[in-house]
Amino acid sequence: MTFTTRPTLRGTFGMVSSTHWLASQSAMGVLERGGNAFDAAVAAGFVLHVVEPHLNGPAGEVPAILATAGDPAPRVLCGQGPAPAGATIGHFRSLGLDLVPGSGPLAAVVPGAVDAWLLLLRDHGSRPLDEVLEPAIGYAAAGHPLVGAAGETVARVRALFAEHWPTSARLWLRHGRPPAPGEMVTNPAYARTLRRLVDAGRAAGADRVAQIEAARRAWREGFVAEAVVEFSRRPFRDSSGRDHAGLLTADDLAGWSAGWEAPVTVVWHGHTVAKTGFWGQGPVLPQTLAMLDALDDPRVLDPSTVDGIHAQAEALKLAFADREAWYGDTDVPGGALLSPEYARGRAALIGDRASTELRPGSPAGTAPRLPAHLRAPAVRRGVPQDPTTGEPTVRPDGVTRGDTCHVDVVDRWGNIISATPSGGWLQSSPAIPELGFPLGSRLQMCWLEEGLASSLRPGRRPRTTLSPTLVLRDGEPVLACGTPGGDQQDQWQLLFLLRHLAGGQELQAAIDAPAWHTTSLPASFYPREVEPGVLVVEDRLEPDVLAALRAKGHTVRRAGPWSLGRLCAVTRDPRTGVLSAAANPRGAQGYATGR
């Protein structure tokens, strides 16, 4: 029997897996009251804003992939807001900036998470607005025991809060110190914000859809938008070391709403893997799977062996190089990037030695273009940071490598969803006192250079790292999964899918197995560094495997035995109706529940 830290849960009623136990149980409570998977996911999403404030917030974003019991075709929910109308390269250059700051109001895009959750509730949920928001309101008003990592994050930015972000200091340093692990904390301002959204809905009458639409208007055009715009005009210190005001306007907030899109898909070993489009990093996973298949060697599918780790890491480097050259909210040669012919050509570049080069391809014969920033020697060397924990790495100036949350839900009817909320971290920008949350900083993923796939442009979505996954078999959805981790999200999901789909491991065993990732790729977060040839590994990999990887030229960085990844997963067997769930034990925070 393979050791696992927890059992893989099984049942037939409903399953939830998320990065915080309170979100998982809140979602399960919605299922118990007759709600479906989408009602439950929305409830969990709003709870995550409260209980994981260092990893996501209401002014952040959320992409999701779902399939309904009535229509198994996967659909993408896009809750990634775009750049404001005033966010031009010229404006940032006029401020003397070469990169978009990694923190502060200048890095804010249009908030997307709340509108996306409410759109999901409107189109696919079944429960009323007040019922779904009740758990989050309760935790914000009455309090919840704060996880230790959140208090540690506050401690790292304590000086920034005290000296430059007084509104955040009033929220997170109430007793003159960061919250202690397990300390009961409240957010009365956010509780009032949610109650006002509910009140706006009730004022629209008894119709459920009308109530949700009224709450969306209050968010995008009413009291929330007014407070966001007013606060955004104030200059605050950011990661550039100077004070800058934000660019969001009332027209920016009123002119955007979340929407539905088709996914990117690839057929792999009898399964269809569905991801978000090329405006995010999601297609990295299908590209990597296609390259591994093109190698035509079953040994490269094992993430625990030298042959497997080496081939997978090299394929990932090639896919991420393509991400840097081609992915963005623009015209992308997606068909060519995902074609078998292109995968074979890219796989032929995988040799016996670890590559330290950034090697984007030329889909359809078009030459790639990389940012000038990445060609600078200092950037190529990189500055060693600690990317090894499940929480963001935060420096005293508020810069974070970024992290997020995740939630998967499947119900007894066959509805299933994978969602990855993120952004609007407590350390991303000063808290808006009337609302109880800060703006996000996702604009830092755009380049201040013309002519790139991810160049900054008004109205364009930043190339996000957020990457939920839905897997189908014979046209039926069977698996939803995802993880926090910024640039590591699709890397850790690759290991999980290889172990579960190709290796036959149960959910929990595939999650518990030793993890690794490469940082030999351009980081999506400020200051956008690269660590050529670096492979970050959990110590539980066999010593002879680590030695052989070093012999192949990988710079192996050991990260401790249980440090990489925060995977969540749920499954449904269409033949039997049996549901399963599992969650990551690392960080002692994520939990699955169900029956």
matplotlib code that plots the C-alpha trace (Angstrom):
import matplotlib.pyplot as plt

x = [0.0, 1.4, 1.7, -0.5, -0.8, -4.6, -7.1, -8.5, -12.2, -15.0, -18.7, -21.7, -23.2, -20.6, -16.8, -14.8, -11.1, -9.6, -6.5, -8.2, -10.4, -12.9, -13.6, -13.9, -16.4, -18.3, -18.7, -19.8, -22.4, -23.9, -24.1, -25.8, -28.5, -29.3, -26.9, -25.0, -21.2, -21.3, -23.1, -20.6, -17.6, -18.9, -19.3, -15.8, -14.4, -15.8, -14.6, -11.1, -11.0, -11.4, -9.4, -6.5, -6.0, -2.3, -3.1, -6.2, -8.7, -11.9, -10.0, -8.0, -9.1, -10.4, -10.3, -12.3, -13.1, -16.4, -18.8, -22.5, -24.6, -26.6, -23.7, -20.4, -18.5, -16.0, -16.3, -13.9, -15.0, -12.7, -12.5, -9.2, -9.6, -7.7, -5.3, -7.0, -7.4, -4.6, -2.1, 0.1, 3.7, 4.3, 2.8, 5.0, 8.1, 7.3, 7.6, 11.1, 10.0, 11.4, 9.1, 5.6, 6.0, 5.2, 3.1, 1.1, -1.9, 0.0, 0.1, -3.7, -5.9, -9.7, -10.8, -12.3, -12.9, -16.2, -17.9, -16.8, -18.0, -21.4, -21.6, -21.0, -23.8, -26.2, -25.6, -25.1, -25.9, -29.3, -29.1, -29.9, -27.2, -27.5, -27.3, -24.1, -22.4, -23.4, -20.3, -17.9, -19.9, -19.8, -16.1, -15.4, -17.7, -17.3, -13.7, -11.7, -8.4, -5.8, -3.4, 0.2, 1.4, -0.8, 0.6, 4.1, 3.4, 2.2, 5.4, 7.6, 5.9, 5.3, 7.7, 6.1, 2.6, 3.8, 5.7, 3.9, 0.6, -1.3, -4.7, -3.1, -1.4, -4.8, -6.3, -3.4, -1.4, -4.3, -2.4, 0.9, 2.1, 1.2, -1.5, -0.3, -0.9, -4.5, -5.4, -9.0, -9.1, -12.1, -12.5, -15.6, -15.2, -15.3, -18.3, -20.1, -19.1, -20.7, -23.8, -24.2, -24.0, -26.7, -28.8, -28.4, -29.7, -32.7, -33.7, -34.0, -36.9, -37.4, -36.0, -32.7, -31.1, -32.2, -30.6, -27.3, -27.3, -28.0, -25.0, -22.8, -23.9, -23.2, -19.7, -18.9, -20.7, -21.9, -20.3, -17.5, -16.4, -16.6, -14.3, -11.9, -11.5, -11.2, -8.6, -6.7, -6.0, -3.8, -0.1, 1.5, 4.9, 5.4, 8.2, 10.0, 10.9, 8.8, 5.2, 2.7, -1.0, -3.1, -4.9, -8.3, -11.3, -15.1, -15.2, -12.7, -14.7, -18.1, -16.9, -15.7, -17.4, -16.5, -17.4, -17.4, -14.9, -14.0, -11.0, -7.8, -7.8, -5.4, -6.1, -3.6, -3.6, -7.4, -8.1, -9.0, -7.1, -8.9, -7.2, -7.7, -6.6, -3.3, -4.0, -2.8, -0.1, -2.6, -1.5, 2.0, 0.6, -0.8, 2.4, 4.5, 2.3, 2.5, 6.3, 6.6, 4.4, 6.6, 9.6, 7.8, 9.4, 7.3, 10.3, 9.8, 6.4, 7.6, 8.2, 10.4, 13.1, 16.2, 14.9, 11.4, 12.5, 15.1, 12.8, 9.9, 12.0, 13.5, 10.0, 8.8, 11.6, 10.7, 7.0, 7.7, 10.1, 7.1, 4.9, 7.3, 7.5, 4.0, 1.4, -0.7, -4.1, -3.6, -3.5, -1.5, -0.6, -2.3, -3.1, 0.6, 1.8, -0.4, 0.1, 1.8, 4.3, 5.4, 5.6, 7.9, 10.2, 10.4, 10.9, 13.9, 15.7, 15.7, 19.1, 21.0, 22.2, 20.2, 19.7, 20.4, 19.1, 15.8, 14.7, 11.4, 10.2, 9.0, 5.4, 4.2, 7.7, 7.4, 10.5, 9.9, 10.6, 11.7, 11.7, 15.0, 14.9, 15.5, 18.6, 20.3, 23.1, 22.1, 18.6, 19.7, 21.8, 18.9, 18.9, 18.4, 15.0, 13.0, 10.3, 10.0, 7.0, 3.3, 3.1, 4.4, 7.9, 7.6, 10.4, 10.2, 9.2, 6.0, 7.3, 6.0, 6.6, 2.9, 0.7, -2.9, -5.7, -7.7, -11.0, -12.5, -16.1, -18.1, -21.7, -24.1, -25.6, -22.3, -21.6, -17.9, -15.6, -11.9, -11.2, -8.0, -8.7, -5.7, -4.5, -5.5, -3.1, -3.0, 0.6, -0.1, -1.4, -2.7, -6.1, -9.1, -10.5, -14.2, -14.1, -11.7, -9.4, -6.6, -6.3, -4.4, -1.0, -1.5, -0.3, 3.3, 3.0, 3.0, 6.1, 6.9, 8.2, 6.2, 5.5, 5.5, 2.7, 2.4, 3.2, 1.2, -1.8, -5.0, -7.8, -5.5, -5.5, -2.1, -0.7, -1.7, -0.2, -3.5, -4.2, -7.2, -7.6, -10.5, -10.0, -12.5, -12.7, -15.0, -16.5, -17.4, -15.7, -13.8, -11.3, -10.9, -7.6, -5.2, -2.7, -1.3, 2.3, 2.7, 5.0, 5.0, 1.2, 1.4, 4.6, 3.2, 0.0, 2.0, 3.6, 0.2, -1.5, 1.4, 1.2, -2.6, -3.6, -0.5, 0.8, -2.5, -1.9, -4.8, -5.5, -3.9, -0.9, -0.3, -0.5, 1.7, 4.5, 7.8, 7.5, 9.9, 10.0, 12.4, 13.1, 15.0, 12.4, 11.4, 9.5, 6.1, 6.5, 8.6, 11.6, 11.1, 14.3, 15.6, 17.7, 19.3, 19.5, 18.0, 15.9, 14.1, 13.4, 11.9, 14.4, 12.3, 13.6, 16.2, 19.8, 21.0, 18.4, 19.6, 23.2, 22.3, 20.4, 23.5, 25.5, 23.2, 23.9, 21.0, 21.7, 19.7, 18.4, 17.0, 13.8, 13.0, 10.9, 7.4, 7.6, 6.4, 2.9, -0.6, -2.6, -6.4, -8.4, -11.9, -13.0, -16.3, -16.6, -19.5, -20.1, -20.7, -21.4, -18.6, -17.0, -13.5, -11.4, -7.9, -5.9, -2.3, -0.9, 2.0, 1.5, -1.2, -3.9, -5.6, -8.4, -10.9, -14.3, -17.3, -19.6]
y = [0.0, 3.4, 5.8, 8.9, 11.7, 11.5, 9.2, 10.0, 10.9, 9.1, 9.5, 10.2, 13.4, 16.1, 16.8, 20.0, 20.6, 24.0, 25.7, 26.5, 24.2, 27.0, 27.6, 23.8, 23.4, 26.5, 25.2, 21.8, 23.5, 25.1, 21.6, 20.2, 23.0, 21.9, 24.2, 22.9, 22.9, 26.5, 27.9, 26.1, 27.4, 31.0, 30.7, 29.3, 32.1, 34.8, 33.0, 32.7, 36.5, 36.6, 33.7, 33.8, 37.6, 37.2, 35.1, 36.7, 39.5, 40.9, 43.3, 40.4, 38.0, 34.5, 32.3, 29.1, 26.1, 24.3, 21.8, 21.5, 18.4, 19.4, 20.3, 18.5, 20.8, 22.8, 26.6, 29.2, 31.9, 34.9, 37.1, 38.7, 42.4, 44.5, 47.4, 50.8, 53.2, 55.4, 52.5, 53.3, 52.5, 56.2, 57.1, 54.6, 55.7, 59.3, 58.3, 57.0, 53.3, 50.4, 47.8, 48.0, 48.1, 44.9, 46.6, 49.8, 51.4, 52.0, 48.2, 47.8, 46.4, 46.5, 44.3, 41.0, 38.5, 39.6, 40.3, 36.9, 35.0, 36.8, 36.1, 32.4, 32.5, 34.2, 31.9, 28.5, 28.8, 28.1, 29.7, 33.3, 35.9, 36.4, 32.7, 32.3, 35.3, 34.5, 32.4, 35.2, 37.9, 35.8, 35.3, 38.9, 40.2, 37.7, 36.7, 33.6, 32.1, 33.6, 31.1, 31.7, 32.4, 35.5, 36.9, 36.1, 38.1, 41.1, 40.8, 41.0, 44.2, 45.8, 48.7, 49.4, 49.5, 51.6, 54.2, 54.4, 52.4, 53.7, 52.2, 48.8, 49.3, 50.1, 46.9, 44.5, 46.1, 46.9, 45.9, 47.4, 44.1, 41.5, 39.0, 35.9, 32.4, 31.4, 34.8, 35.8, 38.6, 40.5, 42.7, 44.8, 47.0, 44.1, 42.6, 45.9, 45.9, 42.4, 43.4, 46.5, 44.2, 42.0, 45.1, 46.3, 43.0, 43.0, 46.4, 45.0, 42.8, 39.1, 37.7, 35.9, 37.1, 40.7, 40.7, 39.4, 42.0, 44.7, 43.6, 43.6, 47.2, 48.3, 46.8, 48.1, 51.4, 52.1, 52.5, 50.1, 51.7, 55.2, 54.2, 52.4, 55.3, 57.9, 55.9, 55.1, 58.8, 58.9, 58.3, 55.6, 54.0, 51.1, 48.7, 51.3, 53.0, 56.1, 57.2, 56.8, 57.2, 54.7, 54.9, 53.4, 55.5, 55.1, 54.3, 51.6, 49.8, 50.4, 49.4, 45.9, 42.7, 39.1, 36.8, 33.3, 31.8, 28.6, 26.7, 25.5, 21.7, 18.9, 15.1, 13.2, 9.5, 9.2, 12.3, 15.8, 18.4, 21.8, 25.1, 28.8, 30.6, 32.1, 35.3, 33.3, 30.6, 27.7, 26.4, 25.7, 22.4, 21.1, 22.1, 20.2, 17.1, 17.2, 17.4, 14.5, 12.4, 13.4, 11.9, 8.5, 7.0, 5.9, 6.5, 10.3, 10.1, 9.3, 12.5, 10.5, 9.2, 10.9, 10.3, 11.6, 14.7, 15.7, 15.4, 17.1, 20.0, 20.5, 20.4, 22.9, 25.3, 25.2, 25.7, 28.6, 30.2, 30.0, 31.6, 34.5, 35.0, 34.3, 34.3, 37.3, 39.0, 39.5, 37.4, 34.3, 31.5, 29.0, 26.4, 26.2, 26.2, 23.2, 21.2, 17.8, 18.9, 21.8, 19.6, 17.2, 20.0, 21.3, 17.9, 17.3, 20.1, 18.1, 16.6, 14.8, 18.0, 20.6, 23.7, 27.1, 29.0, 30.7, 29.0, 30.1, 28.5, 29.8, 28.6, 28.9, 30.1, 33.4, 34.6, 35.0, 38.3, 38.4, 41.5, 43.4, 43.1, 39.4, 39.8, 41.8, 39.7, 40.7, 39.6, 36.3, 35.5, 36.1, 36.9, 33.8, 34.0, 31.4, 30.1, 26.9, 27.4, 27.4, 31.1, 34.2, 35.3, 38.8, 41.3, 44.3, 46.6, 44.7, 42.9, 39.3, 36.5, 36.0, 33.1, 32.4, 30.1, 27.3, 25.5, 22.5, 21.3, 18.4, 17.6, 14.6, 15.9, 16.0, 19.8, 20.4, 23.4, 24.3, 27.9, 29.7, 33.1, 35.3, 38.9, 41.7, 40.3, 42.3, 43.1, 44.2, 47.7, 49.9, 48.8, 50.9, 51.8, 52.1, 48.6, 46.6, 45.3, 46.5, 46.7, 44.1, 44.4, 42.1, 44.8, 43.9, 41.0, 43.4, 44.6, 48.3, 47.6, 47.9, 45.0, 42.1, 39.6, 40.8, 44.5, 46.9, 48.3, 49.8, 47.3, 44.4, 41.6, 40.9, 37.4, 35.8, 32.7, 31.6, 28.2, 25.9, 22.6, 20.4, 16.9, 14.9, 11.3, 10.2, 13.7, 13.5, 15.7, 13.4, 15.6, 19.2, 20.3, 23.2, 24.8, 28.1, 28.8, 31.5, 30.2, 26.8, 26.2, 24.2, 22.6, 21.0, 20.1, 18.4, 16.1, 15.4, 14.6, 12.3, 10.4, 10.1, 9.8, 8.0, 6.3, 5.3, 6.7, 7.7, 11.4, 11.7, 9.7, 11.7, 14.9, 13.7, 12.4, 14.4, 17.6, 19.7, 22.6, 24.6, 28.4, 28.4, 30.6, 34.3, 35.0, 36.6, 38.7, 41.9, 42.1, 39.4, 37.4, 34.1, 31.4, 29.5, 25.7, 25.8, 22.8, 23.2, 19.8, 18.3, 16.3, 13.2, 12.5, 9.7, 10.9, 9.0, 10.7, 14.1, 13.2, 12.0, 15.3, 17.3, 15.2, 16.2, 19.9, 20.8, 23.2, 21.3, 23.4, 21.4, 22.8, 20.6, 17.4, 18.9, 22.4, 22.5, 22.7, 23.2, 21.0, 20.4, 17.9, 16.3, 13.6, 12.0, 8.6, 9.0, 5.2, 4.8, 8.3, 7.9, 11.2, 11.6, 14.4, 15.1, 18.1, 19.0, 18.5, 21.0, 24.1, 22.3, 24.5, 22.9, 20.3, 18.2, 17.4, 15.5, 12.5]
z = [0.0, -1.0, 1.9, 1.8, 4.3, 4.0, 2.3, -1.1, -0.2, -2.0, -2.1, -4.3, -3.0, -3.5, -3.2, -2.5, -2.4, -1.7, -0.2, 3.1, 5.2, 6.0, 2.3, 1.7, 4.5, 3.6, 0.0, 1.4, 3.5, 0.4, -1.2, 1.9, 1.6, -1.9, -3.9, -6.8, -7.5, -8.8, -5.8, -3.6, -5.6, -5.3, -1.5, -1.3, -3.4, -1.2, 2.0, 0.5, 0.2, 4.0, 5.2, 2.7, 2.4, 1.7, -1.3, -2.9, -2.5, -3.9, -6.2, -7.7, -10.5, -11.1, -14.1, -14.0, -16.2, -15.7, -17.3, -16.4, -16.0, -19.0, -21.2, -20.7, -23.1, -21.0, -20.8, -19.4, -17.0, -17.5, -14.4, -15.4, -15.7, -18.3, -18.1, -17.5, -20.4, -19.0, -18.7, -21.7, -22.1, -22.6, -19.2, -17.4, -19.3, -18.4, -14.8, -15.4, -15.1, -17.2, -15.5, -14.1, -10.3, -8.5, -5.8, -5.3, -7.1, -10.4, -11.0, -10.7, -13.4, -13.4, -10.5, -11.9, -9.2, -7.7, -11.0, -12.2, -9.2, -9.4, -13.2, -12.4, -9.7, -12.2, -15.1, -13.5, -9.8, -8.1, -4.7, -3.7, -3.3, 0.4, 1.1, -0.9, 0.7, 4.2, 5.2, 4.0, 5.8, 9.0, 8.9, 8.1, 10.8, 13.6, 12.9, 12.0, 13.3, 10.9, 9.4, 10.4, 6.9, 6.7, 9.9, 8.6, 5.4, 7.4, 9.5, 6.4, 5.2, 8.6, 8.0, 4.6, 6.3, 9.2, 7.1, 3.8, 3.8, 6.9, 5.9, 5.7, 9.1, 10.6, 9.3, 9.9, 12.8, 15.1, 18.2, 17.0, 15.8, 13.1, 14.0, 15.7, 14.3, 15.1, 16.4, 15.7, 13.2, 11.7, 8.7, 9.5, 6.4, 4.1, 5.9, 5.4, 1.7, 1.2, 3.2, 1.0, -2.1, -0.6, 0.2, -3.3, -4.6, -2.2, -3.4, -6.9, -5.9, -5.3, -8.6, -8.0, -11.3, -10.8, -7.3, -8.7, -11.5, -9.0, -6.9, -10.0, -10.8, -7.2, -7.6, -11.1, -11.1, -7.5, -4.1, -4.7, -7.9, -6.4, -3.5, -5.7, -8.1, -5.3, -3.5, -6.7, -7.2, -4.1, -4.5, -2.4, -2.2, -4.5, -5.4, -7.6, -4.3, -5.2, -4.7, -7.6, -8.0, -9.8, -13.2, -12.6, -13.6, -13.3, -17.0, -16.6, -14.0, -15.6, -19.1, -18.3, -17.1, -16.8, -19.6, -21.1, -23.6, -25.3, -23.7, -25.3, -25.5, -26.3, -26.5, -24.5, -23.7, -24.2, -22.2, -23.3, -21.2, -21.2, -20.2, -20.4, -23.6, -24.7, -22.7, -19.7, -19.3, -19.4, -22.8, -21.4, -20.0, -23.4, -25.1, -22.6, -22.8, -26.6, -26.5, -24.1, -26.5, -29.4, -27.6, -27.9, -24.8, -21.9, -19.5, -19.9, -18.3, -14.8, -12.7, -10.1, -12.4, -13.9, -17.5, -16.6, -14.6, -17.2, -20.2, -18.4, -17.2, -20.7, -22.3, -19.8, -20.5, -24.2, -23.5, -21.2, -23.8, -26.2, -23.5, -23.3, -27.0, -28.1, -25.3, -24.6, -25.1, -28.8, -32.0, -31.1, -33.5, -31.2, -33.8, -34.8, -31.2, -30.4, -33.6, -33.5, -36.1, -33.9, -30.9, -32.7, -33.8, -30.3, -28.7, -31.0, -29.1, -25.9, -25.5, -22.8, -21.1, -19.2, -21.3, -19.8, -22.9, -23.6, -26.8, -28.2, -31.4, -34.7, -35.2, -38.8, -39.7, -37.8, -35.9, -32.2, -30.3, -26.7, -24.4, -24.3, -20.5, -20.7, -22.8, -20.1, -18.4, -14.9, -15.5, -17.0, -13.9, -11.6, -7.9, -5.8, -4.0, -2.1, -4.4, -2.5, -0.1, -0.8, 0.1, -1.7, -1.2, 0.1, 0.4, 2.8, 0.0, -0.7, -3.8, -4.0, -6.5, -6.2, -5.1, -5.0, -4.0, -5.6, -5.3, -7.1, -6.7, -8.2, -7.3, -7.5, -10.7, -12.6, -12.4, -12.0, -11.7, -11.3, -10.2, -9.3, -7.6, -7.0, -6.8, -4.5, -1.9, 1.4, 0.4, -3.1, -2.5, 0.4, 1.8, 0.8, 4.2, 3.2, 1.5, 3.6, 0.7, -1.5, -5.3, -7.2, -9.0, -12.0, -14.4, -13.5, -16.0, -18.9, -20.6, -21.2, -24.7, -27.9, -30.2, -27.8, -27.3, -23.7, -24.2, -22.0, -23.8, -22.5, -22.4, -22.8, -20.2, -18.6, -19.3, -16.1, -14.5, -13.2, -14.7, -13.6, -15.4, -16.5, -17.9, -19.9, -21.0, -23.9, -23.9, -20.2, -17.5, -15.0, -13.2, -12.0, -10.5, -9.9, -7.6, -6.5, -7.4, -10.1, -12.8, -11.1, -11.4, -14.7, -13.7, -10.5, -12.4, -15.0, -12.4, -10.9, -14.2, -15.3, -12.0, -12.0, -15.7, -17.0, -13.8, -12.4, -8.9, -6.7, -6.2, -2.8, -3.7, -6.8, -4.8, -2.0, -4.2, -4.3, -6.3, -8.3, -10.7, -12.9, -12.5, -15.8, -17.3, -17.3, -14.1, -14.5, -11.4, -10.8, -11.2, -14.0, -13.4, -14.8, -13.0, -15.9, -15.3, -11.8, -10.7, -7.4, -5.8, -2.6, -0.7, -0.8, -4.3, -4.2, -3.7, -6.7, -8.8, -7.7, -8.4, -11.9, -12.5, -11.5, -13.8, -16.7, -15.9, -13.8, -10.9, -8.2, -5.4, -2.5, -0.9, 2.0, 2.0, 1.9, 0.4, -3.3, -4.5, -3.1, -5.4, -5.2, -7.2, -7.5, -9.8, -11.1, -12.6, -15.2, -15.2, -11.5, -10.2, -7.6, -6.7, -5.2, -3.8, -2.4, -1.2, -0.6, 3.0, 2.5, 4.6, 6.7, 5.2, 2.2, 2.8, 0.9, 2.2, 0.8, 1.2]

ax = plt.figure().add_subplot(projection="3d")
ax.plot(x, y, z, "-o")
ax.set_aspect("equal")
plt.show()
